[in-house]
Amino acid sequence: MNYRSDTFFIEYLKPEDALNLNKLLVSNTERFKRYLPKTLSENRTLDSSKSYIVKRIDLMASKSEYTFTIKDTLTKNIAGLIILKSIDWNKNKGEFAYCIGKSYEKNGWMSQAIRAVSKFAFQELKLETLQIISHKTNKASVKVAERNNFVWKKTLKHEFIPSGQPPLDMELYELTYER
């Protein structure tokens, strides 16, 4: 899967991304810690980022999860991640998780990137339903879902437990492929 705009490009996560990935996650720890605690915990050091990438490559090879980087065209730095996870091949559906660094927010990159990866998921992987699960206070994530025509389906009670906090209700958005 390759996508390129004038300002950013998307590609699969690869071994040479370890340092750049680690920098993105460590420098945005406060921003990501509530909703991406597992990804953060797996990328605390450069060595752990290398291990994380090896695991992600194995998951891509087994077609159980796909991790993409969003990279700044000028600097080649990783601006964000999109993870297509929880893939259920029996139901042909998957769920997006994503993040973007503070210095890259509010420029529409994530909305464009989700659109591009959705197209890949529908056309190449033949998935039929894509999901985004977000907390209602995560306005940026909700906007990404809405800008890409994901439809609110329901509130998932006690769906997510942030580290050291009570369970949160999360909002489920879905996009169905129109053949």
Kinemage of the C-alpha trace (Angstrom):
@kinemage 1
@onewidth
@group {chain A} dominant
@subgroup {mainchain}
@vectorlist {calphas} color= white
{ca met a 1} P 0.000 0.000 0.000
{ca asn a 2} L 1.477 3.287 -1.048
{ca tyr a 3} L -0.136 6.701 -0.978
{ca arg a 4} L 1.470 10.060 -1.653
{ca ser a 5} L 0.186 13.623 -1.431
{ca asp a 6} L 2.124 16.869 -1.748
{ca thr a 7} L 2.723 16.972 2.011
{ca phe a 8} L 2.827 13.377 3.279
{ca phe a 9} L 3.036 9.758 2.222
{ca ile a 10} L 1.910 6.446 3.684
{ca glu a 11} L 3.872 3.222 3.725
{ca tyr a 12} L 4.153 0.034 5.753
{ca leu a 13} L 6.123 0.225 8.986
{ca lys a 14} L 9.627 -1.123 8.351
{ca pro a 15} L 12.786 -1.883 10.390
{ca glu a 16} L 14.588 1.333 9.431
{ca asp a 17} L 11.701 3.305 11.028
{ca ala a 18} L 12.687 2.329 14.585
{ca leu a 19} L 14.435 5.545 15.626
{ca asn a 20} L 11.832 7.777 14.000
{ca leu a 21} L 8.959 5.766 15.517
{ca asn a 22} L 10.536 5.911 18.943
{ca lys a 23} L 10.977 9.688 18.670
{ca leu a 24} L 7.337 10.180 17.654
{ca leu a 25} L 5.961 8.110 20.511
{ca val a 26} L 8.318 9.314 23.245
{ca ser a 27} L 7.903 12.989 22.301
{ca asn a 28} L 4.098 12.611 22.331
{ca thr a 29} L 3.787 10.428 25.433
{ca glu a 30} L 1.418 12.802 27.238
{ca arg a 31} L -0.721 13.125 24.126
{ca phe a 32} L -0.968 9.369 23.471
{ca lys a 33} L -0.886 7.825 26.954
{ca arg a 34} L -4.629 7.636 27.588
{ca tyr a 35} L -5.705 5.888 24.391
{ca leu a 36} L -2.491 4.211 23.191
{ca pro a 37} L -0.925 2.827 26.371
{ca lys a 38} L 0.038 -0.512 24.827
{ca thr a 39} L 1.762 1.056 21.809
{ca leu a 40} L 3.612 3.479 24.092
{ca ser a 41} L 4.707 0.729 26.486
{ca glu a 42} L 6.106 -1.256 23.546
{ca asn a 43} L 8.183 1.709 22.319
{ca arg a 44} L 9.897 3.167 25.402
{ca thr a 45} L 13.419 2.601 24.076
{ca leu a 46} L 15.007 2.256 20.662
{ca asp a 47} L 15.471 -1.486 21.224
{ca ser a 48} L 11.825 -1.909 22.203
{ca ser a 49} L 10.782 -0.009 19.057
{ca lys a 50} L 12.889 -2.411 16.989
{ca ser a 51} L 11.119 -5.358 18.656
{ca tyr a 52} L 7.734 -3.686 18.137
{ca ile a 53} L 8.436 -3.340 14.406
{ca val a 54} L 9.509 -6.988 14.089
{ca lys a 55} L 6.219 -8.047 15.735
{ca arg a 56} L 4.212 -5.754 13.452
{ca ile a 57} L 5.922 -7.121 10.359
{ca asp a 58} L 5.076 -10.664 11.511
{ca leu a 59} L 1.444 -9.635 12.057
{ca met a 60} L 1.321 -8.153 8.545
{ca ala a 61} L 2.796 -11.331 7.095
{ca ser a 62} L 0.077 -13.364 8.830
{ca lys a 63} L -2.570 -10.860 7.634
{ca ser a 64} L -3.831 -10.290 11.167
{ca glu a 65} L -2.841 -6.621 11.554
{ca tyr a 66} L -1.366 -3.912 9.315
{ca thr a 67} L 0.681 -0.966 10.578
{ca phe a 68} L 1.273 2.045 8.360
{ca thr a 69} L 3.373 5.141 8.869
{ca ile a 70} L 2.351 8.625 7.817
{ca lys a 71} L 5.535 10.448 6.867
{ca asp a 72} L 6.232 14.103 6.203
{ca thr a 73} L 7.311 14.464 2.565
{ca leu a 74} L 9.934 17.108 3.357
{ca thr a 75} L 11.598 15.615 6.441
{ca lys a 76} L 10.674 11.928 5.993
{ca asn a 77} L 9.841 11.942 9.733
{ca ile a 78} L 7.000 9.777 10.972
{ca ala a 79} L 4.087 12.104 11.683
{ca gly a 80} L 1.663 9.382 12.726
{ca leu a 81} L 0.540 5.783 12.597
{ca ile a 82} L -2.500 3.943 11.315
{ca ile a 83} L -3.065 0.415 12.550
{ca leu a 84} L -5.682 -1.807 10.922
{ca lys a 85} L -6.321 -4.291 13.708
{ca ser a 86} L -8.888 -6.737 15.094
{ca ile a 87} L -9.319 -8.123 11.600
{ca asp a 88} L -12.030 -10.756 11.433
{ca trp a 89} L -11.696 -12.536 8.102
{ca asn a 90} L -14.926 -14.499 8.708
{ca lys a 91} L -16.901 -11.253 8.922
{ca asn a 92} L -14.565 -9.281 6.617
{ca lys a 93} L -14.157 -6.438 9.058
{ca gly a 94} L -11.372 -4.583 10.811
{ca glu a 95} L -10.819 -1.681 13.174
{ca phe a 96} L -8.615 1.379 12.852
{ca ala a 97} L -6.390 2.772 15.578
{ca tyr a 98} L -4.395 5.875 14.761
{ca cys a 99} L -2.346 8.709 16.156
{ca ile a 100} L -0.623 11.813 14.877
{ca gly a 101} L 2.086 13.872 16.521
{ca lys a 102} L 1.177 17.238 17.991
{ca ser a 103} L 3.235 19.175 15.443
{ca tyr a 104} L 1.231 17.577 12.597
{ca glu a 105} L -2.299 17.884 13.951
{ca lys a 106} L -5.087 20.016 12.464
{ca asn a 107} L -3.883 19.859 8.877
{ca gly a 108} L -6.185 17.098 7.605
{ca trp a 109} L -3.496 14.473 7.147
{ca met a 110} L -5.211 11.844 9.295
{ca ser a 111} L -8.525 12.234 7.486
{ca gln a 112} L -6.774 11.849 4.119
{ca ala a 113} L -4.723 8.925 5.404
{ca ile a 114} L -7.760 7.062 6.778
{ca arg a 115} L -9.477 7.576 3.417
{ca ala a 116} L -6.474 6.080 1.595
{ca val a 117} L -6.069 3.113 3.950
{ca ser a 118} L -9.841 2.489 3.860
{ca lys a 119} L -9.640 2.239 0.074
{ca phe a 120} L -6.771 -0.245 0.423
{ca ala a 121} L -8.705 -2.281 3.033
{ca phe a 122} L -11.795 -2.468 0.840
{ca gln a 123} L -10.203 -2.964 -2.555
{ca glu a 124} L -7.048 -4.948 -1.794
{ca leu a 125} L -7.912 -6.806 1.399
{ca lys a 126} L -11.588 -7.202 0.443
{ca leu a 127} L -12.833 -6.143 3.866
{ca glu a 128} L -16.474 -5.064 3.924
{ca thr a 129} L -16.735 -3.152 7.211
{ca leu a 130} L -14.256 -0.835 8.903
{ca gln a 131} L -14.624 0.459 12.442
{ca ile a 132} L -13.340 3.378 14.460
{ca ile a 133} L -13.863 3.257 18.211
{ca ser a 134} L -13.361 6.578 19.947
{ca his a 135} L -14.252 8.341 23.165
{ca lys a 136} L -16.781 11.111 22.613
{ca thr a 137} L -14.377 13.689 24.098
{ca asn a 138} L -11.720 12.811 21.516
{ca lys a 139} L -13.142 15.377 19.105
{ca ala a 140} L -10.300 15.046 16.586
{ca ser a 141} L -10.841 11.295 16.254
{ca val a 142} L -14.600 11.722 15.940
{ca lys a 143} L -14.019 14.306 13.178
{ca val a 144} L -11.757 11.866 11.301
{ca ala a 145} L -14.523 9.255 11.427
{ca glu a 146} L -17.208 11.686 10.306
{ca arg a 147} L -15.098 13.233 7.514
{ca asn a 148} L -14.639 9.746 6.082
{ca asn a 149} L -18.353 8.900 6.191
{ca phe a 150} L -18.095 6.487 9.090
{ca val a 151} L -21.544 6.275 10.686
{ca trp a 152} L -22.115 6.246 14.446
{ca lys a 153} L -23.617 2.878 15.385
{ca lys a 154} L -23.773 2.702 19.170
{ca thr a 155} L -22.134 3.388 22.497
{ca leu a 156} L -20.020 0.481 23.742
{ca lys a 157} L -20.382 0.386 27.520
{ca his a 158} L -17.153 0.017 29.513
{ca glu a 159} L -15.275 -0.750 26.287
{ca phe a 160} L -11.887 0.667 27.229
{ca ile a 161} L -9.985 0.868 30.515
{ca pro a 162} L -7.280 3.562 30.566
{ca ser a 163} L -4.345 2.797 32.821
{ca gly a 164} L -5.302 3.443 36.447
{ca gln a 165} L -8.729 4.840 35.534
{ca pro a 166} L -12.295 3.539 35.517
{ca pro a 167} L -13.696 1.956 32.339
{ca leu a 168} L -14.857 4.305 29.596
{ca asp a 169} L -17.837 4.077 27.296
{ca met a 170} L -16.662 4.365 23.691
{ca glu a 171} L -18.452 5.317 20.495
{ca leu a 172} L -18.516 2.868 17.596
{ca tyr a 173} L -18.396 4.237 14.045
{ca glu a 174} L -18.563 2.020 10.966
{ca leu a 175} L -17.969 2.366 7.255
{ca thr a 176} L -19.391 -0.298 4.954
{ca tyr a 177} L -18.003 -0.884 1.485
{ca glu a 178} L -20.483 -0.119 -1.249
{ca arg a 179} L -19.840 -2.525 -4.119
